[in-house]
Amino acid sequence: MPEDLIDRIVNLEPGDVEAKLPALLGEIKKNGVEESMNEYPGVLFQIFLKLEESDLAKIGADSPELFDTFTKIIWEGVSKRSEGVASYLEEVVKDLPRKKFVVNFETFDTPLKLHFVVSDGKFSGDVGMTSFREQDCRWFADTKTILALMRGEFRQTMIFTEKLFFEGAFGLLGKKAVPLCGLLGSLLM
């Protein structure tokens, strides 16, 4: 009997991530992102963890398209899952003038750049960053720290010890940005 998808991800050696993750992402896409998340709970979360163990700078230099593929799959899954928390997401943005919250993520050690938008009761996101004028905040750090933040890990010490930079109104940090990253991590499960 073949190993299930989660086992194949968990058992990937960090040095094999660059070579083998594209096929695993292709399998998730072929099976359907939502279906894969239902059949293998935590599959996207496990990919985050496996990427964090790997040589991200090498992947960024040799296979930058891997980040784009991964990002598109993440946002497809999170967008669908966020329908279950629509009322919470509407509550988060109701006091904002544009009724939406836009977060950019940028890394300095790889070409990974992505964003998410919370509006109309759901998360959406894509590869690349939105314009400076459209963003409410921006996280800037090494790729491993950005991946950890996106899967819901945040500690105040990250700002001082891991060179995690936040740009935006600091009132938004605790009230919007950190809770939304925490929710993002739970939606990956």
N, C-alpha and C positions, 0 to 999 in steps of 0.2 A: 504494500500500500504506500503511495507517495506521501511525503511529508505535507502537512497542510501549510498554507501560506504563512501563518504566524510563525510556525516552527522554522520555516526556511529563512524568514527575516531575522529572527532571534539568533539562529545558528550561523548567520553570515559572519565570516571573519572580517574585522575592520578593513583589512587590505583588499578584500574582495568586493566591497560595497560599490566601488566605481564600475566594475565590470558586470556585476550581477544584479544590481538594483534596477537598471533600466528594464530588464525582462520582468522583474517582479511588479514594477509600476505598470508595464504593459499588460500584465495579467489582471491587475486591478481594474485598469481602464476597459479591457475587453469584457471582463465579468460585470462591469458597471460599478462605479465607485460606491454608490449607496448599497448595492447588493453585497459588495465585498465587505463594507463596514458592518452590515447586518450579519453576514455569515462568519466573519472573523472580527469580533469586537476588539477594539484596540489596535487594529492593524496599522492605522495611520500614526498613532502614537508610537508604536514600536519602530516605525520607519524613522521618526524623529530621533528616538534614542540611538538607533543604529548609526544614523548619520553623525550624531554627536561623538560617537566613538571613532569615527573614521578621520582620514586626513582631508579635511574640508578644503584647505588651500589647494591641494593637489587636484581634487575633484573640480574645484572652481576653475583651475587653469586648464585642465585636460578635457573636462566634460561639463562646461557651464550649462548646456542644455538640460542636464539632469535636474538642476535646480528649477528650471522653468517647468519641466514636466511634473515634478513633484509639487510645485506651487499650484499648478492648475488642478491637480487631483485633490489637493488639500482644500482649496476653496470650493470645489464642486461638492465635496463631502460635507464640509462645514456649513455651506449655504443650505443644503437640504436639511441637515440636522437642526439648524437654527430655527426652523419653522416651529419646533416644539417649545421654544422659549420666546416666541414672538412678543408676548405681552411684556416680558421683562425688557427686551431690547427696545420696545417702544417707550417704556418708562425711562430708560437710560438717556434717550435723546430728546425727550419731550421738552426739556428746558433749554435746549440749544436753539439759537435763532434759525438755523437751516434745517433743523429736525433730523440731522445726521451727524455722525462722528467719523472722521477720516483719519486713519493712522498709517503712516509710512514706516517701513522697516528698511534699513540700509546697513550693509556690512562693509568693513574696510579690508577684509582679507580674501573675499571672493566676490564674484559679480552678482551675488544674490541681492535683489532689490524687489520688494513686494509691498502691497498695501492691502488694507481692508477698510470697508465702509459698513457702518451700521446705519440702516435706514429702513423705513417701511417694515419694521419688525423682523429684519433678518440681517445676517452677516453676508457680505459678498466681498470678493477680493480678486486680485489678479497679479500677474507678473508686472514688475516695474513700479515706479512711484507716481503718485498723483502730483500735480503742481504744488509748489510751495504755498500758493494762495489758497488752495483747496484743503490742504492738510490742517487738522486740528493739533496733531502732534507727530513727532518723528522719533523713533528709536534708532540709535546708531551704535553699533558694537561689532565685535568679531562674530562670525557666523554661528559658532557654538552657543554663544550667549543669546543671540537672536532666536535660534531654534528653541533653546530652553525657555525663553520668555514666551514664545508662541505656544508652547505646550503647557503654559500656565505656571511655570516656575518663576517666582519673583521674590526677591529678598531685598530689603533696603540696602544691604551691604553690597549688592551687585553694582550699585551706582559708584561705590568707592573702590571696590576691589577688582572688578572685572571690566572696568572701562566701558560701562554702559552709560550712554548719554541720552538724555531726554530733552527734546526741544518742544516747547509748547507752554501753555499756562500751567503752572505747577498745581493749581487747583484741579485741573483735569487729570493729573497723575493718579491721585488716590480715588477720585470719584468716578472716573470713566476708564482711563487707560489700563490700570492694573486689574480692576475687576473684569474688564472685557477680555484681557489676555488669560485670566483664570478661567473664564467661561469658554474661551476658545479651546483651551486644553481639555476641558471636560467634554466638549463636542467631538473631539478626536477619538474618544473612547467608544 
